[in-house]
Amino acid sequence: MRVSDHTIEPWLREILRCPRCKGELTDAAAADGLELRCAGCRLGYPVDSGIPVLLVDLARPLG
Ligand SMILES: [Zn+2]
């Protein structure tokens, strides 16, 4: 099976929650790959080699 930076396994995304508000995250295309976005916090969490980095300190504020 091929590992891709551009998809997140459905079962994994299912259990991912925003560390700040515990809200659901949606994956979206970012400038440098993929990110997980929290609509409530307006934050985008980076995905490093397919591994979501759910740290508020590393999140990107969404315009
Ligand atoms: Zn949030």
PDB file of the backbone (N, CA, C, O) and the ligand in Angstrom, with CONECT records:
HET     ZN  A 101       1
ATOM      1  N   MET A   1       0.856  -1.202   0.000  1.00  0.00           N
ATOM      2  CA  MET A   1       0.000   0.000   0.000  1.00  0.00           C
ATOM      3  C   MET A   1       0.886   1.245   0.000  1.00  0.00           C
ATOM      4  O   MET A   1       1.906   1.304   0.688  1.00  0.00           O
ATOM      5  N   ARG A   2       0.481   2.215  -0.770  1.00  0.00           N
ATOM      6  CA  ARG A   2       1.280   3.412  -0.917  1.00  0.00           C
ATOM      7  C   ARG A   2       0.881   4.448   0.134  1.00  0.00           C
ATOM      8  O   ARG A   2      -0.297   4.711   0.372  1.00  0.00           O
ATOM      9  N   VAL A   3       1.889   5.008   0.733  1.00  0.00           N
ATOM     10  CA  VAL A   3       1.639   6.053   1.715  1.00  0.00           C
ATOM     11  C   VAL A   3       1.637   7.396   0.998  1.00  0.00           C
ATOM     12  O   VAL A   3       2.559   7.714   0.247  1.00  0.00           O
ATOM     13  N   SER A   4       0.621   8.156   1.233  1.00  0.00           N
ATOM     14  CA  SER A   4       0.510   9.451   0.579  1.00  0.00           C
ATOM     15  C   SER A   4       0.398  10.566   1.603  1.00  0.00           C
ATOM     16  O   SER A   4      -0.228  10.406   2.652  1.00  0.00           O
ATOM     17  N   ASP A   5       1.009  11.692   1.286  1.00  0.00           N
ATOM     18  CA  ASP A   5       0.882  12.862   2.143  1.00  0.00           C
ATOM     19  C   ASP A   5      -0.460  13.549   1.948  1.00  0.00           C
ATOM     20  O   ASP A   5      -0.819  14.467   2.685  1.00  0.00           O
ATOM     21  N   HIS A   6      -1.186  13.094   0.952  1.00  0.00           N
ATOM     22  CA  HIS A   6      -2.362  13.862   0.562  1.00  0.00           C
ATOM     23  C   HIS A   6      -3.677  13.261   1.037  1.00  0.00           C
ATOM     24  O   HIS A   6      -4.752  13.788   0.750  1.00  0.00           O
ATOM     25  N   THR A   7      -3.583  12.181   1.748  1.00  0.00           N
ATOM     26  CA  THR A   7      -4.807  11.617   2.308  1.00  0.00           C
ATOM     27  C   THR A   7      -4.557  11.211   3.753  1.00  0.00           C
ATOM     28  O   THR A   7      -3.429  10.925   4.154  1.00  0.00           O
ATOM     29  N   ILE A   8      -5.621  11.193   4.511  1.00  0.00           N
ATOM     30  CA  ILE A   8      -5.562  10.704   5.890  1.00  0.00           C
ATOM     31  C   ILE A   8      -6.574   9.574   5.984  1.00  0.00           C
ATOM     32  O   ILE A   8      -7.704   9.692   5.511  1.00  0.00           O
ATOM     33  N   GLU A   9      -6.158   8.496   6.590  1.00  0.00           N
ATOM     34  CA  GLU A   9      -7.045   7.350   6.720  1.00  0.00           C
ATOM     35  C   GLU A   9      -8.347   7.768   7.397  1.00  0.00           C
ATOM     36  O   GLU A   9      -8.326   8.480   8.401  1.00  0.00           O
ATOM     37  N   PRO A  10      -9.473   7.330   6.853  1.00  0.00           N
ATOM     38  CA  PRO A  10     -10.769   7.718   7.446  1.00  0.00           C
ATOM     39  C   PRO A  10     -10.880   7.363   8.924  1.00  0.00           C
ATOM     40  O   PRO A  10     -11.420   8.142   9.709  1.00  0.00           O
ATOM     41  N   TRP A  11     -10.382   6.208   9.304  1.00  0.00           N
ATOM     42  CA  TRP A  11     -10.491   5.801  10.719  1.00  0.00           C
ATOM     43  C   TRP A  11      -9.661   6.724  11.611  1.00  0.00           C
ATOM     44  O   TRP A  11     -10.000   6.963  12.770  1.00  0.00           O
ATOM     45  N   LEU A  12      -8.569   7.233  11.047  1.00  0.00           N
ATOM     46  CA  LEU A  12      -7.698   8.109  11.838  1.00  0.00           C
ATOM     47  C   LEU A  12      -8.340   9.482  11.989  1.00  0.00           C
ATOM     48  O   LEU A  12      -8.351  10.059  13.076  1.00  0.00           O
ATOM     49  N   ARG A  13      -8.875   9.997  10.883  1.00  0.00           N
ATOM     50  CA  ARG A  13      -9.497  11.305  10.955  1.00  0.00           C
ATOM     51  C   ARG A  13     -10.710  11.287  11.885  1.00  0.00           C
ATOM     52  O   ARG A  13     -11.050  12.282  12.525  1.00  0.00           O
ATOM     53  N   GLU A  14     -11.341  10.129  11.931  1.00  0.00           N
ATOM     54  CA  GLU A  14     -12.516   9.963  12.786  1.00  0.00           C
ATOM     55  C   GLU A  14     -12.201  10.239  14.260  1.00  0.00           C
ATOM     56  O   GLU A  14     -13.029  10.783  14.992  1.00  0.00           O
ATOM     57  N   ILE A  15     -11.001   9.859  14.680  1.00  0.00           N
ATOM     58  CA  ILE A  15     -10.661  10.001  16.104  1.00  0.00           C
ATOM     59  C   ILE A  15      -9.884  11.275  16.394  1.00  0.00           C
ATOM     60  O   ILE A  15      -9.604  11.588  17.551  1.00  0.00           O
ATOM     61  N   LEU A  16      -9.535  12.011  15.342  1.00  0.00           N
ATOM     62  CA  LEU A  16      -8.792  13.245  15.548  1.00  0.00           C
ATOM     63  C   LEU A  16      -9.730  14.356  16.000  1.00  0.00           C
ATOM     64  O   LEU A  16     -10.823  14.533  15.462  1.00  0.00           O
ATOM     65  N   ARG A  17      -9.281  15.084  16.985  1.00  0.00           N
ATOM     66  CA  ARG A  17     -10.059  16.222  17.465  1.00  0.00           C
ATOM     67  C   ARG A  17      -9.114  17.388  17.698  1.00  0.00           C
ATOM     68  O   ARG A  17      -7.935  17.206  18.003  1.00  0.00           O
ATOM     69  N   CYS A  18      -9.652  18.575  17.549  1.00  0.00           N
ATOM     70  CA  CYS A  18      -8.873  19.777  17.843  1.00  0.00           C
ATOM     71  C   CYS A  18      -8.457  19.745  19.316  1.00  0.00           C
ATOM     72  O   CYS A  18      -9.305  19.572  20.192  1.00  0.00           O
ATOM     73  N   PRO A  19      -7.154  19.912  19.599  1.00  0.00           N
ATOM     74  CA  PRO A  19      -6.697  19.851  20.991  1.00  0.00           C
ATOM     75  C   PRO A  19      -7.186  21.029  21.827  1.00  0.00           C
ATOM     76  O   PRO A  19      -7.150  20.980  23.056  1.00  0.00           O
ATOM     77  N   ARG A  20      -7.635  22.072  21.169  1.00  0.00           N
ATOM     78  CA  ARG A  20      -8.061  23.253  21.918  1.00  0.00           C
ATOM     79  C   ARG A  20      -9.550  23.198  22.281  1.00  0.00           C
ATOM     80  O   ARG A  20      -9.926  23.414  23.433  1.00  0.00           O
ATOM     81  N   CYS A  21     -10.401  22.901  21.265  1.00  0.00           N
ATOM     82  CA  CYS A  21     -11.840  22.937  21.522  1.00  0.00           C
ATOM     83  C   CYS A  21     -12.481  21.559  21.431  1.00  0.00           C
ATOM     84  O   CYS A  21     -13.679  21.411  21.669  1.00  0.00           O
ATOM     85  N   LYS A  22     -11.675  20.539  21.083  1.00  0.00           N
ATOM     86  CA  LYS A  22     -12.167  19.169  20.933  1.00  0.00           C
ATOM     87  C   LYS A  22     -13.177  19.033  19.791  1.00  0.00           C
ATOM     88  O   LYS A  22     -13.950  18.078  19.735  1.00  0.00           O
ATOM     89  N   GLY A  23     -13.150  19.999  18.896  1.00  0.00           N
ATOM     90  CA  GLY A  23     -14.050  19.952  17.752  1.00  0.00           C
ATOM     91  C   GLY A  23     -13.522  19.048  16.651  1.00  0.00           C
ATOM     92  O   GLY A  23     -12.366  18.626  16.677  1.00  0.00           O
ATOM     93  N   GLU A  24     -14.371  18.760  15.695  1.00  0.00           N
ATOM     94  CA  GLU A  24     -13.958  17.915  14.576  1.00  0.00           C
ATOM     95  C   GLU A  24     -13.077  18.704  13.624  1.00  0.00           C
ATOM     96  O   GLU A  24     -13.210  19.918  13.475  1.00  0.00           O
ATOM     97  N   LEU A  25     -12.177  17.975  12.988  1.00  0.00           N
ATOM     98  CA  LEU A  25     -11.247  18.594  12.056  1.00  0.00           C
ATOM     99  C   LEU A  25     -11.577  18.159  10.634  1.00  0.00           C
ATOM    100  O   LEU A  25     -12.058  17.050  10.402  1.00  0.00           O
ATOM    101  N   THR A  26     -11.315  19.041   9.704  1.00  0.00           N
ATOM    102  CA  THR A  26     -11.459  18.680   8.298  1.00  0.00           C
ATOM    103  C   THR A  26     -10.102  18.826   7.627  1.00  0.00           C
ATOM    104  O   THR A  26      -9.355  19.759   7.921  1.00  0.00           O
ATOM    105  N   ASP A  27      -9.783  17.898   6.719  1.00  0.00           N
ATOM    106  CA  ASP A  27      -8.520  18.019   6.018  1.00  0.00           C
ATOM    107  C   ASP A  27      -8.693  18.902   4.795  1.00  0.00           C
ATOM    108  O   ASP A  27      -9.725  18.879   4.124  1.00  0.00           O
ATOM    109  N   ALA A  28      -7.663  19.675   4.527  1.00  0.00           N
ATOM    110  CA  ALA A  28      -7.717  20.618   3.421  1.00  0.00           C
ATOM    111  C   ALA A  28      -6.322  20.761   2.829  1.00  0.00           C
ATOM    112  O   ALA A  28      -5.318  20.514   3.497  1.00  0.00           O
ATOM    113  N   ALA A  29      -6.279  21.157   1.584  1.00  0.00           N
ATOM    114  CA  ALA A  29      -4.997  21.363   0.919  1.00  0.00           C
ATOM    115  C   ALA A  29      -4.395  22.680   1.382  1.00  0.00           C
ATOM    116  O   ALA A  29      -5.046  23.723   1.319  1.00  0.00           O
ATOM    117  N   ALA A  30      -3.166  22.632   1.842  1.00  0.00           N
ATOM    118  CA  ALA A  30      -2.441  23.833   2.218  1.00  0.00           C
ATOM    119  C   ALA A  30      -1.356  24.081   1.175  1.00  0.00           C
ATOM    120  O   ALA A  30      -1.155  23.279   0.263  1.00  0.00           O
ATOM    121  N   ALA A  31      -0.665  25.199   1.325  1.00  0.00           N
ATOM    122  CA  ALA A  31       0.360  25.562   0.349  1.00  0.00           C
ATOM    123  C   ALA A  31       1.429  24.469   0.232  1.00  0.00           C
ATOM    124  O   ALA A  31       1.910  24.183  -0.865  1.00  0.00           O
ATOM    125  N   ASP A  32       1.793  23.868   1.353  1.00  0.00           N
ATOM    126  CA  ASP A  32       2.882  22.892   1.337  1.00  0.00           C
ATOM    127  C   ASP A  32       2.397  21.479   1.617  1.00  0.00           C
ATOM    128  O   ASP A  32       3.139  20.666   2.167  1.00  0.00           O
ATOM    129  N   GLY A  33       1.161  21.180   1.245  1.00  0.00           N
ATOM    130  CA  GLY A  33       0.673  19.819   1.422  1.00  0.00           C
ATOM    131  C   GLY A  33      -0.718  19.795   2.006  1.00  0.00           C
ATOM    132  O   GLY A  33      -1.654  20.403   1.486  1.00  0.00           O
ATOM    133  N   LEU A  34      -0.821  19.075   3.100  1.00  0.00           N
ATOM    134  CA  LEU A  34      -2.137  18.871   3.705  1.00  0.00           C
ATOM    135  C   LEU A  34      -2.152  19.493   5.091  1.00  0.00           C
ATOM    136  O   LEU A  34      -1.125  19.556   5.766  1.00  0.00           O
ATOM    137  N   GLU A  35      -3.310  19.946   5.503  1.00  0.00           N
ATOM    138  CA  GLU A  35      -3.444  20.395   6.879  1.00  0.00           C
ATOM    139  C   GLU A  35      -4.827  20.027   7.384  1.00  0.00           C
ATOM    140  O   GLU A  35      -5.743  19.769   6.603  1.00  0.00           O
ATOM    141  N   LEU A  36      -4.958  20.006   8.688  1.00  0.00           N
ATOM    142  CA  LEU A  36      -6.246  19.733   9.323  1.00  0.00           C
ATOM    143  C   LEU A  36      -6.754  21.025   9.910  1.00  0.00           C
ATOM    144  O   LEU A  36      -6.061  21.691  10.679  1.00  0.00           O
ATOM    145  N   ARG A  37      -7.975  21.374   9.542  1.00  0.00           N
ATOM    146  CA  ARG A  37      -8.500  22.672   9.960  1.00  0.00           C
ATOM    147  C   ARG A  37      -9.615  22.534  10.970  1.00  0.00           C
ATOM    148  O   ARG A  37     -10.491  21.676  10.855  1.00  0.00           O
ATOM    149  N   CYS A  38      -9.557  23.411  11.973  1.00  0.00           N
ATOM    150  CA  CYS A  38     -10.641  23.519  12.927  1.00  0.00           C
ATOM    151  C   CYS A  38     -11.401  24.794  12.609  1.00  0.00           C
ATOM    152  O   CYS A  38     -10.856  25.894  12.703  1.00  0.00           O
ATOM    153  N   ALA A  39     -12.658  24.640  12.233  1.00  0.00           N
ATOM    154  CA  ALA A  39     -13.459  25.806  11.860  1.00  0.00           C
ATOM    155  C   ALA A  39     -13.726  26.680  13.080  1.00  0.00           C
ATOM    156  O   ALA A  39     -13.781  27.904  12.965  1.00  0.00           O
ATOM    157  N   GLY A  40     -13.891  26.067  14.236  1.00  0.00           N
ATOM    158  CA  GLY A  40     -14.205  26.819  15.441  1.00  0.00           C
ATOM    159  C   GLY A  40     -13.060  27.712  15.875  1.00  0.00           C
ATOM    160  O   GLY A  40     -13.282  28.874  16.216  1.00  0.00           O
ATOM    161  N   CYS A  41     -11.842  27.197  15.870  1.00  0.00           N
ATOM    162  CA  CYS A  41     -10.675  27.948  16.330  1.00  0.00           C
ATOM    163  C   CYS A  41     -10.023  28.739  15.204  1.00  0.00           C
ATOM    164  O   CYS A  41      -9.169  29.590  15.455  1.00  0.00           O
ATOM    165  N   ARG A  42     -10.423  28.461  13.960  1.00  0.00           N
ATOM    166  CA  ARG A  42      -9.784  29.082  12.797  1.00  0.00           C
ATOM    167  C   ARG A  42      -8.285  28.787  12.805  1.00  0.00           C
ATOM    168  O   ARG A  42      -7.460  29.675  12.594  1.00  0.00           O
ATOM    169  N   LEU A  43      -7.955  27.519  13.053  1.00  0.00           N
ATOM    170  CA  LEU A  43      -6.562  27.099  13.061  1.00  0.00           C
ATOM    171  C   LEU A  43      -6.364  25.960  12.063  1.00  0.00           C
ATOM    172  O   LEU A  43      -7.258  25.140  11.851  1.00  0.00           O
ATOM    173  N   GLY A  44      -5.179  25.924  11.457  1.00  0.00           N
ATOM    174  CA  GLY A  44      -4.821  24.835  10.575  1.00  0.00           C
ATOM    175  C   GLY A  44      -3.635  24.087  11.156  1.00  0.00           C
ATOM    176  O   GLY A  44      -2.567  24.659  11.376  1.00  0.00           O
ATOM    177  N   TYR A  45      -3.840  22.792  11.401  1.00  0.00           N
ATOM    178  CA  TYR A  45      -2.766  21.977  11.980  1.00  0.00           C
ATOM    179  C   TYR A  45      -1.989  21.288  10.867  1.00  0.00           C
ATOM    180  O   TYR A  45      -2.590  20.724   9.953  1.00  0.00           O
ATOM    181  N   PRO A  46      -0.670  21.327  10.932  1.00  0.00           N
ATOM    182  CA  PRO A  46       0.131  20.731   9.863  1.00  0.00           C
ATOM    183  C   PRO A  46       0.072  19.210   9.879  1.00  0.00           C
ATOM    184  O   PRO A  46      -0.176  18.598  10.918  1.00  0.00           O
ATOM    185  N   VAL A  47       0.301  18.611   8.721  1.00  0.00           N
ATOM    186  CA  VAL A  47       0.400  17.164   8.594  1.00  0.00           C
ATOM    187  C   VAL A  47       1.791  16.868   8.062  1.00  0.00           C
ATOM    188  O   VAL A  47       2.132  17.235   6.937  1.00  0.00           O
ATOM    189  N   ASP A  48       2.587  16.202   8.880  1.00  0.00           N
ATOM    190  CA  ASP A  48       3.985  15.942   8.553  1.00  0.00           C
ATOM    191  C   ASP A  48       4.146  14.491   8.110  1.00  0.00           C
ATOM    192  O   ASP A  48       4.059  13.573   8.925  1.00  0.00           O
ATOM    193  N   SER A  49       4.381  14.290   6.807  1.00  0.00           N
ATOM    194  CA  SER A  49       4.533  12.942   6.252  1.00  0.00           C
ATOM    195  C   SER A  49       3.358  12.039   6.608  1.00  0.00           C
ATOM    196  O   SER A  49       3.532  10.866   6.936  1.00  0.00           O
ATOM    197  N   GLY A  50       2.164  12.610   6.536  1.00  0.00           N
ATOM    198  CA  GLY A  50       0.959  11.840   6.808  1.00  0.00           C
ATOM    199  C   GLY A  50       0.587  11.769   8.274  1.00  0.00           C
ATOM    200  O   GLY A  50      -0.459  11.221   8.625  1.00  0.00           O
ATOM    201  N   ILE A  51       1.439  12.321   9.143  1.00  0.00           N
ATOM    202  CA  ILE A  51       1.162  12.303  10.575  1.00  0.00           C
ATOM    203  C   ILE A  51       0.647  13.679  10.998  1.00  0.00           C
ATOM    204  O   ILE A  51       1.368  14.672  10.896  1.00  0.00           O
ATOM    205  N   PRO A  52      -0.588  13.736  11.469  1.00  0.00           N
ATOM    206  CA  PRO A  52      -1.121  15.017  11.920  1.00  0.00           C
ATOM    207  C   PRO A  52      -0.401  15.509  13.173  1.00  0.00           C
ATOM    208  O   PRO A  52      -0.204  14.757  14.127  1.00  0.00           O
ATOM    209  N   VAL A  53      -0.014  16.779  13.153  1.00  0.00           N
ATOM    210  CA  VAL A  53       0.652  17.386  14.307  1.00  0.00           C
ATOM    211  C   VAL A  53      -0.366  18.285  15.003  1.00  0.00           C
ATOM    212  O   VAL A  53      -0.553  19.446  14.638  1.00  0.00           O
ATOM    213  N   LEU A  54      -1.010  17.720  16.006  1.00  0.00           N
ATOM    214  CA  LEU A  54      -2.100  18.437  16.662  1.00  0.00           C
ATOM    215  C   LEU A  54      -1.600  19.200  17.884  1.00  0.00           C
ATOM    216  O   LEU A  54      -1.926  18.877  19.026  1.00  0.00           O
ATOM    217  N   LEU A  55      -0.808  20.208  17.606  1.00  0.00           N
ATOM    218  CA  LEU A  55      -0.271  21.061  18.668  1.00  0.00           C
ATOM    219  C   LEU A  55      -0.688  22.494  18.372  1.00  0.00           C
ATOM    220  O   LEU A  55      -0.413  23.020  17.293  1.00  0.00           O
ATOM    221  N   VAL A  56      -1.350  23.117  19.334  1.00  0.00           N
ATOM    222  CA  VAL A  56      -1.818  24.482  19.124  1.00  0.00           C
ATOM    223  C   VAL A  56      -0.652  25.403  18.810  1.00  0.00           C
ATOM    224  O   VAL A  56      -0.783  26.322  18.002  1.00  0.00           O
ATOM    225  N   ASP A  57       0.497  25.159  19.451  1.00  0.00           N
ATOM    226  CA  ASP A  57       1.660  26.006  19.223  1.00  0.00           C
ATOM    227  C   ASP A  57       2.153  25.976  17.783  1.00  0.00           C
ATOM    228  O   ASP A  57       2.762  26.937  17.312  1.00  0.00           O
ATOM    229  N   LEU A  58       1.892  24.879  17.086  1.00  0.00           N
ATOM    230  CA  LEU A  58       2.363  24.744  15.713  1.00  0.00           C
ATOM    231  C   LEU A  58       1.272  25.016  14.694  1.00  0.00           C
ATOM    232  O   LEU A  58       1.512  24.947  13.489  1.00  0.00           O
ATOM    233  N   ALA A  59       0.094  25.321  15.164  1.00  0.00           N
ATOM    234  CA  ALA A  59      -1.017  25.559  14.247  1.00  0.00           C
ATOM    235  C   ALA A  59      -0.880  26.917  13.575  1.00  0.00           C
ATOM    236  O   ALA A  59      -0.261  27.851  14.086  1.00  0.00           O
ATOM    237  N   ARG A  60      -1.493  26.968  12.407  1.00  0.00           N
ATOM    238  CA  ARG A  60      -1.434  28.195  11.605  1.00  0.00           C
ATOM    239  C   ARG A  60      -2.787  28.886  11.697  1.00  0.00           C
ATOM    240  O   ARG A  60      -3.822  28.259  11.474  1.00  0.00           O
ATOM    241  N   PRO A  61      -2.784  30.171  12.024  1.00  0.00           N
ATOM    242  CA  PRO A  61      -4.063  30.892  12.032  1.00  0.00           C
ATOM    243  C   PRO A  61      -4.598  31.002  10.609  1.00  0.00           C
ATOM    244  O   PRO A  61      -3.857  31.342   9.687  1.00  0.00           O
ATOM    245  N   LEU A  62      -5.878  30.717  10.433  1.00  0.00           N
ATOM    246  CA  LEU A  62      -6.487  30.806   9.112  1.00  0.00           C
ATOM    247  C   LEU A  62      -7.006  32.220   8.891  1.00  0.00           C
ATOM    248  O   LEU A  62      -7.626  32.834   9.759  1.00  0.00           O
ATOM    249  N   GLY A  63      -6.722  32.704   7.689  1.00  0.00           N
ATOM    250  CA  GLY A  63      -7.126  34.056   7.326  1.00  0.00           C
ATOM    251  C   GLY A  63      -8.499  34.340   7.793  1.00  0.00           C
ATOM    252  O   GLY A  63      -9.010  35.439   7.575  1.00  0.00           O
TER     253      GLY A  63
HETATM  254 ZN    ZN A 101     -10.666  23.999  17.713  1.00  0.00          ZN2+
END
